[in-house]
Amino acid sequence: MIMSGLEKLPPGQYGETERYHWDSGGEVCDLFVEIREVPEQWLEPLWELYDECLHTDDTAQQQSCYDRETFMAAMGDPDYIRVVLLLDGVPRGLILTTTNLDKAAITYINTDMIRKRYPAEVAEGRFMYITSVYVSPVVRNLGFIKLMATAPVRIALERDYVISCDVSDNSLFLVDMMMALAREQGEEVEKDLLGSQHYFAVKRVSQGTS
Ligand SMILES: CC(C)(COP(=O)(O)OP(=O)(O)OC[C@H]1O[C@@H](n2cnc3c(N)ncnc32)[C@H](O)[C@@H]1OP(=O)(O)O)[C@@H](O)C(=O)NCCC(=O)NCCS
């Protein structure tokens, strides 16, 4: 529904490569793809949202990997591709990716393993890792993530990038969603499971869970 009303605008003042606008009559949505200069007044709200969204209590591994300082650095770093979602002028979502594997290592990925698995892609800067993706809880389940992911998925495939990410079980659908977006754009894609890791606790039955 949102996609059908989306208007593509010429790239604007923030160095973005693509810009989209949607006016529902009551709510205005703006999407900036590959934004180079994130305006100062969006930085703090995006950080606060990151801090709120990525501290989940349903994963053993910490989902939050940036602190305020590294987050702010990533927001201005040319090695990152950023997609910013605004609703009525308020930052409500972010996709943060990089093709620099050393910078992607902030997410605790095993770069040696990935270099072995995708040597050419890493060497040629075609291994794109999504280090962070989030949408504000106040606008979840409305399809905004699909809207945000469409252009970067297309751009990545046009550039012959491999798109990689780690997801918790609750967000597994993100991988299928990206594959569906690629297929909608006429691309044949396949999933490659990168290793296997599970968190366990072995305990006496009488110990319970606390
Ligand atoms: C993960 C997150 C960005 C998803 O955003 P959301 O607003 O909850 O997602 P939505 O419900 O709007 O959209 C999900 C879309 O994926 C689609 N989808 C779900 N399962 C799918 C599947 N198996 N295959 C294809 N598409 C699928 C849904 O159909 C929906 O699209 P639709 O609107 O066309 O129906 C959001 O929940 C969030 O910010 N979570 C906290 C941070 C986080 O966990 N980030 C991810 C790990 S780093």
The ligand as an ORCA input file, in Angstrom:
! r2SCAN-3c Opt
* xyz 0 1
  C      13.226     -6.079     12.610
  C      12.372     -4.828     12.345
  C      13.226     -3.768     11.624
  C      11.186     -5.221     11.460
  O      10.368     -4.083     11.274
  P       8.793     -4.240     11.395
  O       8.195     -2.906     11.257
  O       8.498     -4.987     12.654
  O       8.487     -5.123     10.137
  P       7.104     -5.175      9.352
  O       6.211     -6.027     10.148
  O       6.635     -3.809      8.996
  O       7.496     -5.825      7.989
  C       7.907     -7.114      7.886
  C       7.710     -7.458      6.430
  O       8.430     -8.621      6.194
  C       7.523     -9.505      5.581
  N       7.872    -10.853      5.924
  C       7.732    -11.455      7.111
  N       8.149    -12.728      7.012
  C       8.555    -12.905      5.730
  C       9.080    -13.992      4.995
  N       9.279    -15.180      5.577
  N       9.401    -13.819      3.695
  C       9.206    -12.621      3.088
  N       8.694    -11.549      3.733
  C       8.382    -11.696      5.028
  C       6.190     -9.170      6.131
  O       5.209     -9.693      5.291
  C       6.232     -7.703      6.118
  O       5.968     -7.222      4.829
  P       4.490     -6.708      4.466
  O       4.337     -5.393      5.127
  O       4.513     -6.605      2.984
  O       3.534     -7.733      5.002
  C      11.840     -4.234     13.678
  O      11.042     -5.201     14.311
  C      12.920     -3.758     14.622
  O      13.412     -2.642     14.498
  N      13.320     -4.601     15.601
  C      14.317     -4.239     16.601
  C      15.701     -4.244     16.022
  C      16.047     -5.590     15.418
  O      15.718     -6.618     15.952
  N      16.727     -5.535     14.260
  C      17.059     -6.742     13.499
  C      18.223     -7.472     14.021
  S      19.698     -6.507     13.949
*
